[in-house]
Amino acid sequence: MSNIAWLLVSLGVILVGAEVFVNGVEWLGKKLDLSEGAVGSVLAAVGTALPETLIPIIAIVFAGDAAGHEIGIGAILGAPLMLSTLAMFVTGIAVVAFQRRRAHRTKVVADYTTMSRDLLFFVVVYAVAVVTGLIPPPYRSLQLMIAALLVIAYFWYVLVLVREERDIDDDSEMPKCYFAPRKENPPLLRILLQVLVALGLIIAGANLFVDSVSSIAVLYGVPAFVLALIITPVATELPEKFNSIIWVFREKDTLALGNITGAMVFQSSLIPALGIALTDWQLTTGALLAALIALVSAGVLCWELKTKKHISAPMLILGGAFYMLFILRILHNSVFLEVSAVNTSLNIH
């Protein structure tokens, strides 16, 4: 089977996994008596964040050298960038595409309390994680203290969401559970099995996608840095995008956005804490640029939410512009470095 065919298969596997996952996670939230905010921002977000979370852990723990640490730090800071820009862009496009069947058209009417908390938490905590990367090595103990505070902050966030009053759909509005379609009240074990199987499909599909794209990149001579910087992160964020598209189509905006903002919270607290603990956490210019753009993009959404009490599709789509700004800057720097290297080589000869 050709690489392109495997690419299409991988997308199909991720899409099926995402559909089964959103169905299972809604039932899991109902079974555990959780609010929509907790379902979207904790259960769905953490579950679909697993593929991109594994990349920095593998790079840092198993590579163990300076290059592995650099890749790991880049992946840790790259995930929030993708979520706050490209994932928001895709969600905005979905809102526009489905606006005729949506009661609120291009308005994304998600739970205000959950969304404002998620975005504000992300901006503050991620900024702290980034500033920690500017602390000189002699103050390593201060970095480790901040890492501990990031972990505590995330668990406080989860505790607040779990304690919220349940507001997820009642029985009449819940879809049939795929692993127990004939049961009005499916058993918890069936629901957990469905969620785990869906996560397995999502992770397998994402890995197959990366492998297929890597083969295509080699076949057509795509530079390795383009693959590492652009294509692989897009693949690992596909689960969040597919989940959000499905929920936008069903007018479940709190789940659609919470799936992304909850992943942003997870990727801005626990994962940077891991990076701080396992590396020297000294950030490069490129890493700082990625973090700054992620913070600005999230800040714009937070501002609109605070002023208008909702987020609009155009503001979500604006995230795509922030992402393109980052890509253009990185490409410009790469071309500049290549030209400088060629000129240096010519001068030597």
C-alpha positions in Angstrom: 0.0 0.0 0.0 1.4 3.4 -0.9 2.4 6.0 1.7 -0.5 8.3 0.7 -3.0 5.4 1.2 -1.6 4.7 4.6 -1.9 8.4 5.3 -5.6 8.3 4.5 -6.0 5.1 6.6 -4.4 6.8 9.6 -6.7 9.8 9.3 -9.6 7.4 9.2 -8.4 5.5 12.3 -8.0 8.8 14.2 -11.5 10.0 13.1 -13.1 6.7 14.2 -11.1 6.8 17.5 -12.2 10.4 18.1 -15.9 9.6 17.5 -15.8 6.6 19.8 -13.8 8.6 22.4 -16.2 11.6 22.5 -19.1 9.2 22.9 -17.4 7.3 25.7 -16.1 10.3 27.6 -19.6 11.9 27.6 -21.0 8.7 29.2 -18.0 8.6 31.6 -18.7 12.1 32.7 -22.4 11.3 33.2 -21.5 8.1 35.1 -19.1 10.0 37.4 -21.6 12.8 37.8 -19.2 15.5 36.4 -20.0 18.8 34.8 -19.5 19.5 31.1 -16.5 21.7 32.1 -14.8 18.8 33.9 -15.6 16.3 31.1 -14.2 18.6 28.3 -11.3 20.2 30.2 -10.1 17.2 32.2 -11.3 13.8 30.9 -11.3 14.6 27.1 -8.3 17.0 27.3 -5.9 14.8 29.2 -6.9 11.7 27.2 -6.3 13.2 23.8 -3.2 15.0 25.0 -1.4 11.7 25.5 0.2 11.4 22.0 2.0 14.7 22.1 2.8 14.2 25.8 4.7 11.0 25.0 7.1 12.8 22.6 9.0 15.0 25.1 9.0 12.2 27.7 10.6 9.8 25.3 13.1 12.4 24.0 14.2 13.5 27.5 14.2 10.2 29.4 15.4 7.8 26.7 17.7 10.0 24.6 19.3 11.5 27.8 21.7 13.7 25.9 21.7 17.5 25.2 20.0 17.0 21.8 17.3 14.9 23.4 16.7 17.6 26.1 16.5 20.2 23.4 13.9 18.2 21.4 12.0 17.6 24.6 11.9 21.2 25.6 10.8 22.2 22.1 8.0 19.6 22.1 6.8 20.8 25.5 6.6 24.4 24.4 5.3 23.5 20.9 2.2 21.7 22.1 0.6 24.8 23.7 1.4 26.8 20.6 -0.4 24.3 18.4 -3.4 24.2 20.7 -3.8 28.0 21.2 -3.4 28.7 17.4 -3.9 25.9 14.9 -6.4 23.9 17.0 -8.5 27.1 17.6 -8.3 27.9 13.9 -9.7 24.5 12.9 -12.5 24.8 15.5 -13.3 28.3 14.1 -13.5 26.9 10.6 -15.8 24.1 11.8 -18.1 26.7 13.5 -18.3 28.6 10.2 -18.8 25.4 8.2 -21.7 24.2 10.4 -23.2 27.6 11.2 -26.5 26.9 9.3 -27.4 24.1 11.6 -26.2 25.9 14.8 -28.6 27.9 16.9 -26.0 30.5 17.7 -24.4 30.6 14.2 -20.8 31.7 14.5 -20.9 32.4 18.3 -19.3 29.8 20.4 -21.5 29.8 23.5 -19.4 27.7 25.9 -19.7 27.8 29.7 -18.3 31.2 30.6 -16.9 30.2 34.0 -15.0 27.1 32.6 -13.6 28.9 29.5 -12.5 32.0 31.4 -10.9 29.9 34.1 -9.1 27.7 31.5 -7.7 30.6 29.5 -6.7 32.7 32.4 -5.0 29.7 34.1 -3.1 28.9 30.9 -1.9 32.5 30.4 -0.7 32.8 34.0 0.8 29.4 34.6 2.4 29.1 31.1 4.0 32.5 31.6 5.5 31.3 34.9 6.9 28.2 33.2 8.4 30.3 30.4 9.9 32.8 32.8 11.4 29.9 34.7 13.4 29.1 31.6 15.2 32.5 32.0 16.4 31.7 35.5 20.2 31.2 35.4 21.6 27.6 36.2 23.0 28.6 39.6 19.4 29.1 40.8 18.4 25.6 40.0 16.6 25.1 43.3 14.3 27.9 42.5 13.4 26.3 39.2 12.5 23.0 41.0 10.3 24.9 43.6 8.4 26.5 40.7 8.0 23.1 39.1 6.4 21.8 42.3 4.1 24.8 42.3 3.0 24.1 38.7 2.0 20.5 39.7 0.1 21.8 42.7 -1.7 24.4 40.6 -2.9 21.8 38.1 -4.3 19.5 40.7 -6.1 22.5 42.3 -7.6 23.2 38.9 -8.8 19.6 38.5 -10.3 19.7 42.0 -12.2 22.9 41.3 -13.7 21.4 38.1 -14.6 18.1 39.6 -16.5 19.9 42.4 -18.6 21.9 39.9 -22.3 21.1 39.8 -23.1 18.6 37.1 -24.8 20.1 34.0 -24.1 17.6 31.3 -26.9 16.3 29.1 -29.7 14.3 30.7 -30.6 10.8 29.7 -33.0 11.9 26.9 -30.3 13.9 25.2 -27.4 11.4 25.6 -26.4 9.4 22.5 -26.3 5.6 22.7 -23.2 4.2 24.2 -21.3 2.4 21.4 -20.2 -0.5 23.6 -23.7 -0.9 25.1 -26.1 0.4 22.5 -29.2 -1.5 24.0 -28.7 -0.3 27.5 -30.2 3.0 28.8 -27.7 2.9 31.7 -24.5 1.2 30.4 -22.2 -0.3 33.1 -19.1 1.7 34.0 -16.7 -1.1 32.9 -18.2 -1.0 29.4 -17.7 2.8 29.3 -14.1 2.6 30.5 -13.3 -0.1 28.0 -14.8 2.0 25.2 -12.7 5.0 26.3 -9.5 2.9 26.5 -10.1 1.3 23.1 -10.7 4.7 21.6 -7.5 6.1 23.1 -5.7 3.1 21.6 -7.1 3.9 18.2 -6.2 7.6 18.5 -2.6 6.9 19.5 -2.1 4.2 16.9 -3.6 6.4 14.2 -1.4 9.4 15.2 1.7 7.2 15.1 0.7 5.8 11.7 0.1 9.3 10.5 3.6 10.5 11.6 5.3 7.4 10.0 3.4 8.0 6.7 4.2 11.7 6.6 7.8 10.9 7.4 8.0 8.5 4.5 6.4 11.0 2.1 8.7 13.8 3.4 11.8 11.6 2.6 10.4 10.6 -0.8 9.8 14.2 -1.9 12.8 15.6 -0.2 11.1 17.7 2.5 13.6 19.1 4.9 13.8 17.4 8.3 13.3 20.5 10.3 10.0 21.2 8.4 8.8 17.7 9.4 9.8 18.1 13.0 8.5 21.7 13.4 5.3 21.6 11.4 4.0 18.2 10.3 4.6 16.0 13.4 3.0 18.5 15.8 0.0 18.8 13.5 -0.4 15.0 13.6 -0.2 14.7 17.4 -2.8 17.4 17.9 -5.3 15.8 15.4 -7.3 14.0 18.2 -8.2 17.4 19.9 -9.1 18.8 16.5 -11.3 15.9 15.5 -13.0 15.8 18.9 -13.7 19.5 18.8 -15.1 19.4 15.2 -17.5 16.6 16.3 -18.7 18.5 19.3 -19.1 21.8 17.3 -21.3 19.9 14.8 -23.4 18.7 17.8 -23.6 22.2 19.3 -21.8 21.1 22.4 -19.5 24.2 22.6 -18.3 23.7 26.2 -17.0 20.3 25.3 -15.6 21.5 22.0 -13.6 24.3 23.5 -12.9 22.7 26.8 -11.3 19.8 25.0 -8.7 22.3 23.7 -8.4 24.7 26.6 -8.2 21.8 29.1 -5.3 20.4 27.1 -3.7 23.8 27.1 -3.9 23.8 30.9 -2.4 20.3 31.1 0.4 21.2 28.7 1.2 24.4 30.5 1.6 23.0 34.0 2.3 19.3 34.5 4.3 18.8 31.4 6.6 21.9 31.8 7.0 20.8 35.4 8.3 17.5 34.1 10.6 19.3 31.7 11.9 21.6 34.5 12.6 18.6 36.7 14.4 16.5 34.0 16.3 19.1 32.1 18.3 22.3 32.8 15.2 24.2 31.3 17.2 26.9 29.6 15.0 28.2 26.7 16.3 29.2 23.2 15.1 32.2 21.2 12.9 29.9 19.1 11.3 28.4 22.1 10.6 31.8 23.6 9.1 32.9 20.3 6.7 29.9 20.3 5.7 30.6 23.9 5.1 34.3 23.3 2.9 33.6 20.3 0.9 31.0 22.3 0.4 33.5 25.1 -0.7 36.3 22.8 -3.1 34.1 20.9 -4.7 32.8 24.2 -4.7 36.3 25.6 -6.8 37.6 22.6 -9.4 34.9 23.2 -9.4 35.6 26.9 -10.0 39.3 26.2 -12.9 38.6 23.9 -14.4 36.2 26.3 -14.2 38.7 29.2 -15.7 41.6 27.1 -18.4 39.8 25.1 -19.1 36.7 27.3 -18.6 34.5 24.3 -15.9 33.6 21.7 -16.6 34.2 18.0 -15.5 32.1 15.1 -13.4 34.9 13.5 -11.4 35.2 16.7 -10.8 31.5 16.7 -9.7 31.6 13.1 -7.3 34.4 13.9 -5.3 31.7 15.7 -4.3 30.5 12.2 -2.6 33.8 11.5 -0.6 33.6 14.7 0.5 30.1 13.7 1.6 31.3 10.2 3.5 34.1 11.8 5.5 31.6 13.8 6.1 29.3 10.8 7.2 32.2 8.6 9.6 33.4 11.3 11.1 30.0 11.8 11.5 29.5 8.0 13.1 32.9 7.7 15.6 32.1 10.4 16.4 28.7 8.8 17.0 30.2 5.4 19.2 32.9 7.0 21.3 30.3 8.8 21.7 28.2 5.6 22.8 31.3 3.6 25.3 32.3 6.3 26.7 28.7 6.3 27.2 28.8 2.5 28.8 32.2 2.7 31.2 31.1 5.4 32.1 28.0 3.4 32.8 30.1 0.3 35.0 32.5 2.3 37.0 29.6 3.8 37.7 28.2 0.3 
